[in-house]
Amino acid sequence: MCHPSWGRARAHAQRLNDLTRLRRVRDRIDREYAEPLNVEALAHDVNMSAGHLSRQFRLAYGESPYAYLMTRRIERAAALLRRGDLSVTEVCFAVGCSSLGTFSSRFTELVGVPPSAYRRRAAGVATGMPPCVTKQVSRPVRNQETPVAAAVLVC
């Protein structure tokens, strides 16, 4: 007969294994955000079903893999829009979005203003500001995080 703690140890080991695979998925999204990515392909690469990956990813990181991917794309888009040398459409496609409408809607949802307005307002605002502060101030808010105005800015 097996000792009861063996089952718990095996479940714990499986959870650690899942977390390792989820981290690989998250790292891949961070690296390849501009590429066409979908949950099925991400799940296949870590030997998980798409449903299991989505459930476990949400448990571990508080949002779906797709929401995480879109947040990464919007963060990068904000940086490109601050530069001011690309149009909103060029930025949309540069970050891997294939629909300008979806991109604009998600950008507005996360940042609070449409990408065109963000681009106009950002021109010159970050001049002289250290990049680490610019990144924190302009970071999209997701999952009801603390607004930047109330957060402590640290370089």
N, C-alpha and C positions, 0 to 999 in steps of 0.2 A: 504494500500500500504506500502511496506517495505521501510525503509530508505536506500539510496544508500550505506551508510557506512557499513551496516550490511553484505552486500555481500563481501566487502573487508575484514571485520573482520573475516568472516567465511573462506575466502581463506587464510588469514594469520594463522588462527588457524589450518587449514588443513596442511599448509606448516610446521608449528612447529611440528605437529603430525608426518608428514613424516620424518622430521629431527630426531626426537626421535627414530623412528623405524630404520632409517638408522644407527644411532649411535649404536643401539643394534646389527645390522648386523655386523658393523665394529668391535665392541667389541667381538662378537662371532668369527669372523675370527681371530682376534688377539689371542684369547684364544685357539681355536681349529684348528690352521693352519695345524697341522700334521694329522688331520682327513680328511676323504674323504668329501669334501664340494662341493656343486654345487648351482648354482643360484636358481634353482627351489626350493630346500629344504630351502635355506635361505629366499627366498621370502615367502614361505608357512608359516614359523615360525613367520613372522611379518604381515601376512594377506595382502600381496601385490602380484600382478602378477609379474612374472619373468621380463617381459619387463619393467614394471613401476619401479621395483627395480633397474634394470640396468640403466635406464635413469636418475632416481633421484640420484642414487649413483654417477654416472659420473658428474652430475651437482654439487653435494655437495663436492665431493672429487677429482675430476679431472681425474679419471680413473675408469675403470669397476671393479665390485667386483672381477672378476677373476684376473685381473692385480694386484689388491691390495693384494689378497691372495698369488699370486706368489711372490710379493715383500717381504711379511712377511716370506715366506718359504726361500727365498734366504738370507734374513738378518740372519735368524737362522742358515742356512747352513754355512754362512761365519763364524759365531761364532764357530760352531762345527769344521770346517776345520782349524781354527786358533789353536784349542786345539791340533790337530795333531794325535789324537789317533784313529780316524776312517778313513776308506777309503772313497773315493768319492762316491762309490756305497752305502755304509752304511749310509752316510750322506743323500744322495738322498732319500732313503726310510725312514730315521728317521724324515725327515721334511714333509713327506706326499706325495712326488712325486712318481708316479708309472712308469715313463719313464725316464731312465737315459739320453736319447737323448734330451728330452724336458727340463729336469733339466739343463743339460750342456749348452744348447742353451740360455736359459733364464738367467742363472748365468753369462755367458759370456756377454750377452747383457746389464745386469744391472751393473756388477762389472767391466767389461772391460778385464778380462782375464778368461780363462777356469778354472773350479774348481780345477783341478789337479795342474795347475801352481800357483793358489792362495794358495793352501795348502802348496806347496813347499816354496813359498816366505814368507808366514805368519809365518812359523816355526821360532820362536825366535825373530821375528821383534817386537812383542808387549811386550816382556819381559821388565818388569819395568815400562811400560806405564800404567797410571791409566785406569781402565776399562771404565770410562766415555769418555775418549779421544779415546781409541781404538774403541769404538762403533761409535763415530762420524766420525772418519777417515775412517772406513771400511764400512760405511753405503752406500748401493746402491743408485745411483742417478736415480730418476724417474721424469718424467714430466719436464725435462729440469731444474731441480733445480740447485742452485748455487753449483759448484764443491767444494769439501771439501777444496781444497788448498786455495780457495778464501774466504771460510766461516770462521767466527770467532768461535774458539773452546772455549766452556765454560763448566766447570764441575758444 
